[in-house]
Amino acid sequence: MLLMRENGTVIASAQQGYGILRPKAGYAEQDVEELWNAVLSVMKTLSAQYPDEVRRTACIGLSGQMHALVMLDRSGQPLRNAMIWADQRSGSAVESILQTVTPAEYAATALNKLSTGFSLSSLIWVRDNEPEIFDRTDKVVMIKDYIRYRMCGELGCEASDASSSGMFDVAKRTWAWNIIDRLGLPRGMFPPCYEAIDTAGTLSSGIAEETKFPQGIPIAFGGGDTLMHEVGTAMIGEDRPWVANIGTSTTFTCAMKQAKHDPDYRTNTFCHCRSDLWIMMGATLCGGAGISWLRNNIFRGTTLDELNELASSIGPGSDGLIFLPYLNGARAPDNDPNAKGMFFGMTIDHTREHMMRAVLEGIIFSMKNSFELLKRVTGRTSEWVICSGGGARSRLLLQMQADMFGCLVRTTVSAEQACIGAAITAAVSSGHYASLEEGCRAAVHFSDEIIHPIRENVERYGDLFEIYRRLYSSNRLLMEMY
C-alpha cells in the first residue's frame, strides 16, 4: 500500500506478506480474512508513521490479483478460502463446462480459452465437490472486491477484474448471461458490474476509526492488478509502448481500441480500465516463482544479489543450456496445466552459474513467446517496451529483455506500478484528475536510462529461441504421461 501525491510523488509505502495455502498438489488458496487483516495492518502502519499525510488522504483505489474466486454468504461472510489463479484442480470442471457450452460458443463470448484457475472453473469445481458451500453462496466476487466491501460496505464488481473470471462477455463489458444461464448458475450470485473509475462508496466510520484514515473519503472500484499496472506504466492508448512484467508470474501486454482476440485463444483479452479500451496479454505462470524455486531448493542461503552475480558470470545463451519454465503448468501460448519444467542441453561442463542464467533466460524466452504472438495477432509491434516488476530491478534482466525482444527498454521511476495505477484511478474517480490521460501525465514518470539491444546477443538469442519454442511441443505427450 502506498500514499501518493497528485504529482506522482510516493510519500510512503507499507507492505505485509502472506502465503499461499497448498493443502494438496495442484491446489492454491488464500485465506481472505488474512488478506483483509494485512490491509488493516498496513493502513495502521501508515497512519502511525505518517499521521498528517494520512489525515489528508482524499481517495482510495484498489488493485488485486485476477482470476480468484471469493464466495460469500448472505451476511457477506466468506464461506471458504479464495481459490486463486495458480489453482490447477479444476481440470474436470473445465471439461464439464465445455460439454455444456461448446469451446467455440464459450470463446466467442469470453474471448479467452477457459483454463484452470479461472473463477468460473473454480466455481463449478466447488459446485461439484463442495455442494454444501455452493448452496450457501449468495455472491461471488474477486479478492479486491471483498477488500473494498469491507472498507465501505458496498458490494460490486468492475469490468477489468471480472473480465478475467471466465464468465464475462468481454466485448460487451457485462456478465456472460448466456454462459451463466446454460450452466445453471443463479444470476443473483453475480453482483452489479461497473468500471474501474466509478466510485463504489466511502470509507466507513468503523474502519476510519480503526485505521485513522478519514471517514467518508471516496473509494473507487479499482481493477485487476494487470490492468492497474498498465495505468501505472501509462499504457492507456493503443499507441503506447507495450509492457513486460515479471512478478510471481509474467505478462506481456498491449492496449487495443477493439476487443480483438487470438483466433486460437492462446492469449487473453481483458477489459482495460478505460471503458473504450481492451488489452491483449500473454501470460506464463512461472516468473519470479521460478527464481524462488531455484533459490529455495538449489541455491539455499543465497541472496538475490548473489544469484544475479552468478548469472552475470556466464555469457548470453548459457553455453547451450535452456530452461523451460513450466513449473506450474503453461498459459500462453501452450495453455496446458500438465506442462512441466525442464533443463535441456545440459553437459558435464555446465555449472550452477549456468543453471542460474538459464533460468533467467528461460523466463524471458517465455515472455518473448508472448511478445511474438501479440505481434502476429494484432498486426502491430512496439519499438519500445516498458519493463516492470522484478525484471526492472536488475540491470542484467533489463539487458536480457532488450536483447531477446530486440527493442529499446525503459522503466518507470516507481517500482509499484499497480499501486500507482490504483491511485491514479481513484483520483480520476474523485475528480482530482479529469481523465486517466491527465493522471498519467502527472503521476507516471520514466527513468532517463534507455537500454539498447546488443546486436550479437540478439542473434544468439534468436537462434536459441527456435530451440526453446520446440521444447514443449516435442515433449508434450511425455508430460501428459508423467
N, C-alpha and C positions, 0 to 999 in steps of 0.2 A: 504494500500500500504506500502511496506517496501523496505529498502535498505539493501542488504546483501553482505558481503564479500565472497570470494571463499571458505573460511573455514567454512561457515555457520553462522558466527557472524552477528547478526542483528544490523546494525548501528543505524537505526531509523525506525519508522513507523508512519503513519498518517491515519486517517480514517474520514469519514463523513457519517452520517446516511441519509437514505432516506426511504420513506414509501411505503406501498403497497396500491394502489387505489382499492377500492371495491365499484364501482358505484351501483351494485346490489348484492343481495345474490348469492353467488357462483362464482362471478366474482373476478379476481385477476389480476391487471395490474400494470405496472410501466412506467413512462414517461422516455423514453430513453435519451432525452435531459437532464433531471435532473440527470440521471446516468452519462452522459458524463461530465456535469458540476461538478459533485462530483469528478470525476477522475482528471479534471483540477485543482480543488481546492486543492486536497491532493498533487498533483505534485508541485504546487506553495508553499504549506506549507513546504514541504521537502526542496525545493530549497532555501527558505528563511531561514530556520533554519540550514540547513547543506549544504551551498553553495559549499564547497570544495569537499565533498563526491559526491554531485550531478554532479559536473563537471567531476568527474572521472567515472561516470556510463558507463559501457561498453556494456550493452544489456538490453532489456526489455522483460519480459514474462507476460502472462496474464492467469488468472483463472476466470471463470464466471459461473453463475448459469445455470444449464442444463434445457432442455425441452422448454425454452422460444421461442417465435416467434416474430421476428422483420421484418417488411415489409417495403421495400424501393422502392421509385420511381426511374425513370431513372436518376435523378440527385443525387441519393444516400441519399435522404431525407426520414426520417421516415414518414409513412402515418398514423400511429395511435400509441397508446401506445402499448408496448410489452405485450402480453398475457403470463403469467408466469406459472410455474409448479403447483401452487396452484389453478389455474383457473379450475372450475368444470362445466362450462356452456355447454361444447361440447358433452354432452351425446348423443344427437340426431345425431351429426356428426359421432360419433363412430359407431352408428348403421348403418348409411348410408354407411360409408366406408366398413363395414363388410358385407353389402349386395352386394357390387360390387366385393370385394375381400374376399373370404371366410376366416373365422378365421384361418383355418388350413394353407391356402395359405399365408396369411399375416404373421403368426407367423413363418413359415418356412424360411422366408426371414429376417424379423425384429428381430427374436429370442426373442421377447418380446410380451406380450399381450398389445394390444392397449388400452390406458387409456385417460381419460380426462386430460387436462394439457400438453399432448404431443404436439409438434409443428404441426404434421400432423392433429390432431384432431382440433386444434385451426385454422389452415389454412382452412380446409373445412368449419368450422363454419363461418369464415369470408366470404368465397365464397358464402355461402347460405344466410347469413344475412346482409352482407355489400358489395354487389356486386360492388358498385362504387369504393370501396377501392381495392378490389381484382383485378378489371380490370386495375387499375393504377399501380399494383405491378410489378416491374421489377425483384427484387431479394428478397429472404428470407434468413435470417441469424440468428445466435444466438446473445445474448446480447454482449458477449465479442468480437465477430467478428465485430460488429458495432463499439465498442470502438477502436479496433485495426485499423479499416478502417479510423476512424477519426484521428488516430495518424500518419498513413503512406500513406493513400490514396489508398491502395491495398485491394480489396475485395476478400474474400475467406473463406472457412470453413475448419475444420480439423476433423479427424475421431472420436476422443474421444467424442467431444461435439455433432457432427452430429449423432453419433450412438444412442443418446438419443432422437432424434427428432421423431422417429416413421416412418420415411420414408427413412431408410438406410439399406443396405444389410450388416449386422454386420460382418458376416464371411468373405465376400469379401472386406470389408472396402471401400465401394463406395455407391453412391446413389442407392436406390432401384428402378431402372428404370421400372421394371416390375409392381410395385405398382403405381408409379407416372404416367406411361402411362395409366394404366387401369382407374385411377381416372380422367383422362383428364387434368392433370396439365401440364403446359408448361415446357419442360425440361430447357429452358433458365432461368427459375426462380431460378435455383439452381446453385450457383457458384462452381468453381472448389474446390475439396476437397484434403487436404494434411494431413501430420502427424504433431503431436504436436511440434516436434523438428525441423521442417522445418522453414526456415526464410521467413517471409511474406513480409518484406520491411524494410525501415529505417525511423527513426523519421523525419517528415517533418520540413522544415525551419520555417514555421509559428508556429507550436506547440513548437518547440525548443525555439523560441524567446519568446513565451508567458510564458513558464514554466521554462526556463533557463536550461533545460536538453540538453545534447549535440546533435546538429544536426547530422543526418546521422547514429546514433547508430542503430544496427540491432534489429528488433522486431520479436520474434518467434511467430508462430501461437498460441502456448499455448493450453489450454484444458479446458474441463469442470471441475467444482470445485471438484467433487468427484474424478476424475482421477488425478488432480493436488495434491489433498490431499493424494492420495496413494503414489505418488512420494515423497511428504514431510514427509511421515512416512516410507519411504524405502520399500514399498511393490512393488517391481519391479521384482519379480520372484515367481514362483508357490510355492517355499519352504519358502517364507517369512511369518511371523506372519500375521494373519487376523486383520482387522481394524474395530473398532466400533466407530462411530462418533455421537455425539449429537449436532446438531445445531438447527435451527428452526424445521427441520425435523430430522429423524435419518437414518443412514445407517449402514449396516454390510456388509463387502466386503472381497472377496478373489481373488487372481490372478490365471489365468489359461493359459496353453500353447495352448489350443484349445478353439474354440468358442462353449463351451457347454451351454446347457440351461436346465431349469427345464421342463420336459415333459408337465406339466400343466401350464407353464408360470406364476408361482406365483412369480418368481424372475425376475430381469432384467439382461441381458447380454449386456455389452457395450465394446467398443474398449478401451484397455489400451493405455497409451501414448507411450509405446513401441510397435512397429509395429508387433511384434511377440507374443503379449500377449493380453488377454481379462480379464475382471473382471466379476464376478457374484456378484450381490448386492441384498440384501433385504432391502427395504426402508419402512418407515412409515412417514406419513405427519405431525405427531404431536410429536415433541420432546420438544425443548425449547419453542415452541409455546404453549404447554400445561402448562408449568410453568408460562409463561407470562399471560396466560388466568386466572390461579388461582390467581396470584399476582394482576392483574389489576381489577378483578371482585369480589374477595372474601377477599383477604388479602391486601386491599388497603393501601398504605403508608408503606408497609413492605419491607425492603431491601432483596436482595438475600441471604446475610449472615444470616439474621434473619430467613428467610424461611428454610435455611439449619439447623439452630439450632432447629427450631420447629420439623423438620423431624427426627433429631438425637435423640430427646427425646422419640421416640417410637421405639419399637423393630422390628426386621425383620418380615414382614408379616402384619404389621399394625393391629394386632389383628383381622385378617379376612376381613378387608376392602380392596376391589380390585377395581382398576380403569382401565377401558377400554379407551385408549387414542385416540379414533376415532373422534376427534372433527372436523376434516376437511376431512372426508372420510377415506378410507383404501387403502393401497397398499399391500405389501407383508404381509402375504400370501393370504389375502382375496380379494384385488383389487375390492373394492366396494365404489363408490362415495356416496352411500346412507347410509353408515355405520355411526353410531352415538357413541358418548362417553357416558359412564355411570359409576356410582359408584355402586358396588354390595356388599351386606353383611352388609350394614350399620345398626347399632343398636343405642339405646339411649345412650350407653356408649362411642360411638365414638366422638372424638373432632376434632377441627380444626387441631391439630397436626397430628392426624391420617389421615386426608384428605391430608395434605401436603406430608406425607411419601407415602401414597397410590398412589398419582400422580407420584412421582418419580419412585416408583416400577413398576407402570403400563407402564411407558415409557420404562423401561429396560426390562420388560416382553415382550414388542413388539419387542425389539431387539433380545431377546432370541428366539422368534418365528422365526426370520430370520436366526439366527445362526444355530438352529436345522435344518431348511430347507436347508441351504447351505451344511451342513454335509451330509444330505440324498442324495442330488442331485449330489454332487461331489464325494461322497465316501471317503472323506478325513475329517480331522479335524485339529485343531490348538491348541497346548498346551498353546500357548501364544496369548494374544490379546493386541493390541496396542489401547489404549483408547485416544480419542481426542475430540476437541470441548469443549462445556460446561461440558461434562461428565468427562473431565480430570482435571477440575479446583476445584473439590470438593472431599475431601477425602471420604466423605460419599458415593458419587456416584461411586467412584472407587471401594470401598469395595462391594457395591451392585452388580456391574458388575462382579467382581471376584466371588462372591457367586452365582449369577444366572447363569453365564456361566460355572462355575466350572473350571476356567482357571487362570493361572498366568496373571496378568495385569501389564502393564507398560505404560509410557507416554514418549513423546518426550520433550526435553528441551524447544523448541519453541512451543508456543501455536498457531501460524499461519501456520499450516502445508500446506494449499493450496498455500499460498504466497511463502513459501519455495520451494514447488514443482514447481511453475511457474518460480522462479528464477533459479532453477537447470535446468529446461528445456531450458530456454533462454541461459544459459551458455553453455549447450551442443550444441545448435543451432549455437552459435557464435564461437565455438571451444575452449572455456575456460576449458571445461571438454571433455574428449574423448568419454564418454558414460554416460548414466544415472546411471550406477553402480558406476563409479568413482565419479560422482557428489553427490550421496547419501552417499558414504563413507566419503566424505569431509565435507558435509554440514548438514547431519541429525544426531543429537546427542540425545541419550536416557537418561532419568533420572536414577539415581542409585537405587532408591526405587522400589522394586518389591512387588506388592500386592498379597497375597496368599488367596485363598478361605478358609472360615471358615466352617468346616465340618457340624456343626449343622445348620448353615444358609443355606448351600447348600441343605440339606434335607428339611428344612422348605419351601424354595422357590420351590423345586421340587414338593412338594405336592400342593402348591397354583397354580403353573403353569398349572397343569392339569385343574383346575377350570377356570383359565384365558382363556385357549385355547377354552373352551366350551362356553364362554360368547357370542361371536359373533355368532357362528352357532346356538345357542339356541334362539337368538333374531333377526336373520337376517330378517325374514319375517315381524316382527313388525317394524323394522327400515325402511323397504320399504314402509310400510303403513303410517308411521308418516310423 
